[in-house]
């Protein structure tokens, strides 16, 4: 693509991801309430189901993300993204009408099967990026997440007052608008000469990870990124349950807090990273970001009043400079013909962390908040997350010191 077309393409993918994440964010504040209604239980029991619902999504995406990535290397990014957006719209409708918790699990499996938007959007970004702006462009995905979480959860918290299923209808509508937007506006990013034949042996998680053997220098950094993903589920998988338990928040307050998180993430990854990454470089951005993640999680564990979590969000969200830098280093070592595959592998890695993270963190939360807990400590998942961030930092440091990358 020419320079002006590349800039336009980044804008297109940013809007596409923004609408997609907004649709996802709308349902977050009401998920605990819907689960409670379907199981006739309390928030502690709902947290367990919430963790296993995320597990159902993650295990399916773990199995199929490499397939989706390889298909995008063969047929292009645009058709795969459009397929994903349409499927998500249908999935939200299924969740809106779900009569039992079993149907919620079915919906999450369908979403995991077709959840290619982030994977293929990352490959799209790699297609149109140069080494100089790669981290900045990957930061745009984080910025889309941030802004989507400003709009989505706040809107979901407000809509949740009209019923726990209303936000799902709104999410389905947004995803369908996203599909239509992409169909008429989104250009293809993968040039014909950069496409490759589909190989079923590489289109599965085992084959994808085995193929990484060709690049042993990526092992350590991918393991570091995996631990970041697992640790982040102490926030992603427990925020609603923790704040409801610790501070008695309702759906509206949860939505507002997620909106604040979105604002901070959007500022860090959409604005700050454009300035700080060129000055620090990818390696220092990774170290500093992981250190800030560790500090933020440690502070969350000590929060006893609502205002504290808003203050502690600042160092935690500043840690977001690490992720795009990691993605930039990894994608820079991969040929243009294999960007879809490596992003599919990273998505499988993320999904593998989601297989482990939510059940682990929600179980830790349940263990330390249950009536029979040895002592009450709702912040226990954050302590575990901080420890994993420290381990991730050590692995990344060793990787760079060995000059593998």
C-alpha positions as CSV (number, residue, x, y, z in Angstrom):
1,X,0.0,0.0,0.0
2,X,1.1,3.6,-0.6
3,X,1.7,5.7,2.5
4,X,-1.6,7.5,2.5
5,X,-3.5,4.2,1.9
6,X,-1.6,2.6,4.8
7,X,-2.7,5.5,7.1
8,X,-6.3,5.1,5.9
9,X,-6.1,1.3,6.5
10,X,-4.9,1.8,10.1
11,X,-7.9,4.2,10.6
12,X,-10.3,1.6,9.1
13,X,-9.0,-1.2,11.3
14,X,-9.1,1.1,14.4
15,X,-12.8,1.9,13.9
16,X,-13.6,-1.7,13.2
17,X,-11.9,-2.8,16.4
18,X,-13.5,0.1,18.4
19,X,-17.0,-0.9,17.4
20,X,-16.2,-4.6,18.1
21,X,-14.8,-3.9,21.5
22,X,-17.6,-1.5,22.4
23,X,-20.1,-4.4,21.7
24,X,-18.0,-6.7,23.9
25,X,-17.7,-4.1,26.6
26,X,-21.5,-3.5,26.8
27,X,-22.1,-6.9,28.2
28,X,-19.4,-7.0,30.9
29,X,-21.3,-5.1,33.7
30,X,-24.3,-7.4,33.4
31,X,-22.6,-10.8,33.1
32,X,-22.4,-11.4,36.9
33,X,-26.1,-10.5,37.2
34,X,-27.2,-12.7,34.3
35,X,-25.2,-15.7,35.7
36,X,-26.8,-15.1,39.1
37,X,-30.2,-15.1,37.6
38,X,-29.6,-18.3,35.6
39,X,-28.1,-20.3,38.5
40,X,-30.1,-18.8,41.3
41,X,-26.8,-18.2,43.2
42,X,-24.8,-15.5,44.8
43,X,-21.9,-13.4,43.5
44,X,-19.2,-15.9,44.8
45,X,-20.9,-18.8,42.9
46,X,-21.3,-16.6,39.8
47,X,-17.6,-15.9,39.8
48,X,-16.9,-19.6,39.4
49,X,-19.3,-19.9,36.5
50,X,-17.8,-16.8,35.0
51,X,-14.3,-18.3,35.0
52,X,-15.5,-21.5,33.3
53,X,-17.4,-19.5,30.7
54,X,-14.2,-17.7,29.8
55,X,-12.5,-21.1,29.8
56,X,-15.0,-22.4,27.3
57,X,-14.3,-19.5,25.0
58,X,-10.6,-19.8,25.4
59,X,-10.2,-23.5,24.8
60,X,-12.2,-23.2,21.5
61,X,-10.2,-20.2,20.4
62,X,-7.0,-22.0,21.4
63,X,-7.9,-24.8,19.0
64,X,-9.1,-22.7,16.1
65,X,-7.0,-19.5,16.1
66,X,-4.1,-21.0,14.1
67,X,-6.7,-22.2,11.5
68,X,-8.1,-18.7,11.2
69,X,-4.7,-17.2,11.0
70,X,-3.6,-19.6,8.3
71,X,-6.8,-19.0,6.4
72,X,-6.1,-15.2,6.4
73,X,-2.6,-15.9,5.0
74,X,-4.3,-17.7,2.1
75,X,-7.5,-15.7,1.4
76,X,-6.6,-12.3,2.9
77,X,-7.6,-10.5,6.1
78,X,-10.8,-8.8,5.0
79,X,-13.0,-11.9,4.5
80,X,-11.9,-13.5,7.8
81,X,-12.6,-10.3,9.7
82,X,-16.0,-9.9,8.1
83,X,-16.9,-13.6,8.9
84,X,-15.9,-13.0,12.5
85,X,-18.0,-9.9,13.0
86,X,-21.1,-11.5,11.5
87,X,-20.7,-14.5,13.8
88,X,-20.3,-12.4,16.9
89,X,-23.5,-10.6,16.1
90,X,-25.4,-13.9,15.9
91,X,-23.7,-15.0,19.1
92,X,-24.9,-12.0,21.1
93,X,-28.4,-12.7,20.0
94,X,-28.1,-16.3,21.2
95,X,-26.9,-15.0,24.5
96,X,-29.8,-12.5,24.7
97,X,-32.3,-15.3,24.4
98,X,-30.4,-18.0,26.4
99,X,-32.9,-19.7,28.8
100,X,-30.3,-21.6,30.8
101,X,-26.6,-21.4,31.7
102,X,-26.0,-24.2,29.2
103,X,-26.9,-21.9,26.4
104,X,-24.5,-19.3,27.6
105,X,-21.7,-21.9,27.4
106,X,-22.8,-22.8,23.8
107,X,-22.7,-19.2,22.9
108,X,-19.2,-18.8,24.3
109,X,-18.0,-21.9,22.3
110,X,-19.4,-20.4,19.1
111,X,-17.7,-17.1,19.8
112,X,-14.4,-18.9,20.4
113,X,-14.7,-20.8,17.1
114,X,-15.2,-17.6,15.1
115,X,-13.3,-15.1,17.3
116,X,-10.8,-14.0,14.6
117,X,-11.2,-10.3,14.7
118,X,-8.3,-9.5,17.1
119,X,-6.0,-12.2,15.5
120,X,-6.6,-11.0,12.0
121,X,-6.6,-7.3,12.9
122,X,-3.1,-7.9,14.4
123,X,-2.0,-9.5,11.2
124,X,-3.6,-6.6,9.3
125,X,-1.6,-4.1,11.4
126,X,1.6,-6.1,10.7
127,X,0.9,-6.0,6.9
128,X,0.8,-2.3,6.7
129,X,3.5,-1.4,9.3
130,X,7.2,-0.6,9.0
131,X,9.8,-1.4,11.7
132,X,9.7,2.2,12.8
133,X,6.0,2.4,13.4
134,X,5.2,-1.2,14.3
135,X,4.8,-0.7,18.0
136,X,2.9,2.5,17.6
137,X,0.4,0.8,15.2
138,X,0.0,-2.2,17.5
139,X,-0.8,0.3,20.2
140,X,-3.8,1.4,18.1
141,X,-5.4,-1.9,18.9
142,X,-4.9,-1.2,22.6
143,X,-6.3,2.3,22.1
144,X,-9.4,0.8,20.4
145,X,-9.8,-1.5,23.4
146,X,-9.4,1.5,25.7
147,X,-12.0,3.7,24.0
148,X,-14.3,0.7,23.5
149,X,-14.2,0.2,27.2
150,X,-15.0,3.8,27.8
151,X,-18.1,3.6,25.7
152,X,-19.1,-0.1,26.1
153,X,-19.2,-0.8,29.9
154,X,-20.7,2.6,30.7
155,X,-23.4,2.0,28.2
156,X,-23.8,-1.5,29.4
157,X,-24.1,-0.4,33.0
158,X,-26.9,2.0,32.1
159,X,-28.7,-0.4,29.8
160,X,-28.4,-3.1,32.5
161,X,-31.0,-1.2,34.6
162,X,-33.6,-2.1,32.0
163,X,-32.8,-5.8,32.3
164,X,-29.8,-8.1,32.2
165,X,-30.4,-9.1,28.6
166,X,-30.9,-5.6,27.1
167,X,-27.1,-5.0,26.6
168,X,-26.8,-8.2,24.6
169,X,-29.3,-6.9,22.0
170,X,-27.3,-3.6,21.8
171,X,-24.0,-5.6,21.4
172,X,-25.6,-7.7,18.6
173,X,-26.7,-4.5,16.8
174,X,-23.2,-2.9,17.1
175,X,-21.5,-6.0,15.8
176,X,-23.8,-6.0,12.8
177,X,-23.1,-2.4,12.1
178,X,-19.4,-3.2,12.4
179,X,-19.8,-6.0,9.8
180,X,-21.6,-3.6,7.4
181,X,-18.9,-1.0,8.0
182,X,-16.2,-3.5,7.2
183,X,-18.0,-4.8,4.1
184,X,-18.3,-1.4,2.5
185,X,-15.2,0.3,3.8
186,X,-12.4,-2.0,4.9
187,X,-9.8,-2.6,2.2
188,X,-7.7,-5.8,1.9
189,X,-4.2,-5.5,3.4
190,X,-2.5,-8.7,2.2
191,X,-1.0,-8.3,-1.3
192,X,-1.4,-11.4,-3.6
193,X,2.4,-11.9,-3.7
194,X,2.5,-12.2,0.1
195,X,-0.1,-15.0,0.3
196,X,0.8,-18.6,0.7
197,X,-0.9,-22.0,0.3
198,X,-2.9,-23.3,3.1
199,X,-1.2,-26.1,5.1
200,X,-3.4,-28.1,7.5
201,X,-0.4,-29.3,9.5
202,X,0.4,-25.8,10.5
203,X,-3.3,-24.8,11.0
204,X,-3.6,-26.2,14.5
205,X,-2.1,-25.2,17.9
206,X,0.4,-28.1,18.0
207,X,1.6,-27.5,14.4
208,X,1.7,-23.7,15.0
209,X,3.9,-24.0,18.1
210,X,6.1,-26.7,16.5
211,X,6.7,-24.3,13.6
212,X,8.0,-21.7,16.1
213,X,11.0,-24.1,16.4
214,X,12.3,-22.4,13.3
215,X,12.7,-19.3,15.5
216,X,14.0,-20.4,18.9
217,X,14.9,-16.8,19.7
218,X,11.1,-16.2,20.1
219,X,10.6,-18.8,22.8
220,X,11.5,-16.8,25.8
221,X,9.6,-13.6,24.9
222,X,6.5,-15.6,24.0
223,X,6.6,-17.3,27.4
224,X,7.0,-13.9,29.0
225,X,4.0,-12.6,27.1
226,X,2.0,-15.7,28.1
227,X,2.6,-15.0,31.8
228,X,1.5,-11.4,31.2
229,X,-1.7,-12.7,29.7
230,X,-2.3,-15.1,32.7
231,X,-1.6,-12.4,35.2
232,X,-3.9,-9.9,33.5
233,X,-6.9,-12.2,34.3
234,X,-6.6,-11.2,37.9
235,X,-8.2,-8.0,36.6
236,X,-10.1,-9.1,33.6
237,X,-11.7,-12.1,35.2
238,X,-12.4,-10.7,38.7
239,X,-13.0,-7.0,38.4
240,X,-16.8,-7.1,38.7
241,X,-16.8,-9.8,41.4
242,X,-14.0,-8.1,43.4
243,X,-15.6,-4.7,43.4
244,X,-19.1,-6.1,44.1
245,X,-17.7,-8.1,47.1
246,X,-15.2,-5.5,48.4
247,X,-17.1,-2.3,47.9
248,X,-20.7,-3.3,47.2
249,X,-20.7,-1.8,43.7
250,X,-23.6,-2.2,41.3
251,X,-23.6,-2.7,37.5
252,X,-23.6,1.1,36.9
253,X,-20.5,1.6,39.1
254,X,-18.7,-1.3,37.5
255,X,-19.5,0.2,34.1
256,X,-18.1,3.6,35.1
257,X,-14.9,2.1,36.5
258,X,-14.4,0.1,33.3
259,X,-14.9,3.3,31.4
260,X,-12.1,4.9,33.4
261,X,-9.9,1.9,32.7
262,X,-10.7,2.3,29.0
263,X,-9.9,6.0,29.1
264,X,-6.5,5.3,30.7
265,X,-5.7,2.4,28.3
266,X,-6.7,4.5,25.3
267,X,-4.4,7.4,26.4
268,X,-1.5,5.1,27.1
269,X,-1.7,3.0,24.0
270,X,-3.1,5.6,21.6
271,X,-1.2,8.6,22.7
272,X,1.6,8.0,25.2
273,X,3.2,5.0,23.4
274,X,3.6,7.2,20.2
275,X,6.0,9.4,22.2
276,X,7.6,7.0,24.7
277,X,8.3,4.0,22.6
278,X,10.7,5.8,20.1
279,X,12.5,7.3,23.1
280,X,12.8,4.1,25.2
281,X,12.9,1.5,22.5
282,X,11.1,-1.8,22.6
283,X,13.3,-3.5,25.3
284,X,13.1,-0.7,27.9
285,X,9.4,-0.3,27.2
286,X,8.9,-3.9,28.0
287,X,10.8,-3.7,31.3
288,X,9.2,-0.5,32.5
289,X,5.7,-1.7,31.5
290,X,6.0,-5.0,33.3
291,X,7.3,-3.2,36.4
292,X,4.3,-0.9,36.4
293,X,1.9,-3.8,35.9
294,X,3.5,-5.4,39.0
295,X,3.1,-2.3,41.1
296,X,-0.5,-1.7,40.0
297,X,-1.6,-5.3,40.9
298,X,0.2,-5.1,44.3
299,X,-1.7,-1.9,45.1
300,X,-5.0,-3.4,44.1
301,X,-4.6,-6.1,46.6
302,X,-4.4,-3.5,49.4
303,X,-7.4,-1.5,48.3
304,X,-9.9,-1.0,51.1
305,X,-12.0,1.9,49.7
306,X,-13.4,2.6,46.3
307,X,-11.3,5.7,45.6
308,X,-8.1,3.7,46.0
309,X,-8.7,1.5,42.9
310,X,-9.1,4.5,40.7
311,X,-5.7,5.9,41.9
312,X,-4.1,2.5,41.5
313,X,-5.4,2.2,38.0
314,X,-2.8,4.8,36.9
315,X,0.4,2.7,37.3
316,X,-1.4,-0.5,36.2
317,X,-2.7,1.1,32.9
318,X,0.7,2.7,32.3
319,X,2.1,-0.8,32.2
320,X,0.3,-1.1,28.8
321,X,3.4,0.2,27.1
322,X,4.8,-3.4,27.4
323,X,2.3,-5.3,25.2
324,X,2.7,-3.4,21.9
325,X,6.5,-3.5,22.3
326,X,6.4,-7.3,22.8
327,X,4.2,-7.7,19.7
328,X,6.4,-5.5,17.7
329,X,9.6,-7.5,18.5
330,X,7.9,-10.8,17.7
331,X,6.2,-9.7,14.5
332,X,9.4,-8.1,13.2
333,X,11.0,-11.6,13.2
334,X,8.4,-13.1,10.9
335,X,8.1,-13.0,7.1
336,X,5.2,-11.1,5.5
337,X,3.7,-14.4,4.2
338,X,3.4,-15.7,7.8
339,X,2.0,-12.8,9.7
340,X,-1.4,-14.4,9.9
341,X,0.1,-17.6,11.2
342,X,2.2,-15.9,13.9
343,X,-0.7,-13.8,15.0
344,X,-2.9,-16.9,15.1
345,X,-0.2,-18.6,17.2
346,X,-0.1,-15.5,19.6
347,X,-3.9,-15.8,19.8
348,X,-3.6,-19.4,20.7
349,X,-1.1,-18.4,23.3
350,X,-3.5,-15.8,24.7
351,X,-6.3,-18.4,24.6
352,X,-4.1,-20.9,26.4
353,X,-3.6,-18.3,29.1
354,X,-7.3,-17.7,29.2
355,X,-7.8,-21.4,29.7
356,X,-5.6,-21.2,32.8
357,X,-6.1,-17.6,34.0
358,X,-9.9,-17.1,34.7
359,X,-10.5,-20.5,36.4
360,X,-7.3,-20.0,38.4
361,X,-8.0,-16.4,39.4
362,X,-11.7,-17.0,40.1
363,X,-10.9,-20.1,42.1
364,X,-8.4,-18.1,44.2
365,X,-11.0,-15.4,44.6
366,X,-13.7,-17.9,45.7
367,X,-11.3,-19.7,48.1
368,X,-10.5,-16.4,49.9
369,X,-14.1,-15.1,50.0
370,X,-16.1,-18.2,50.6
371,X,-17.8,-18.7,54.0
372,X,-15.3,-21.4,54.8
373,X,-12.2,-19.4,53.8
374,X,-9.2,-19.7,56.2
375,X,-9.2,-15.9,56.1
376,X,-10.9,-13.3,54.0
377,X,-8.7,-11.7,51.3
378,X,-10.5,-10.6,48.1
379,X,-7.2,-9.2,46.8
380,X,-5.5,-12.6,46.6
381,X,-5.8,-12.9,42.8
382,X,-3.9,-9.6,42.4
383,X,-1.0,-10.9,44.6
384,X,-0.7,-13.9,42.3
385,X,-0.9,-11.7,39.2
386,X,1.9,-9.4,40.6
387,X,4.1,-12.5,41.2
388,X,3.6,-13.7,37.6
389,X,4.4,-10.3,36.3
390,X,7.7,-10.4,38.1
391,X,8.5,-13.8,36.6
392,X,7.6,-12.5,33.2
393,X,10.0,-9.6,33.7
394,X,12.9,-11.9,34.6
395,X,12.3,-14.1,31.5
396,X,12.2,-11.1,29.2
397,X,15.4,-9.7,30.7
398,X,17.2,-13.1,30.3
399,X,15.9,-13.3,26.7
400,X,17.4,-9.9,25.7
401,X,20.6,-10.4,27.7
402,X,21.3,-13.6,25.7
403,X,20.9,-11.4,22.6
404,X,18.5,-13.9,21.1
405,X,16.3,-11.2,19.5
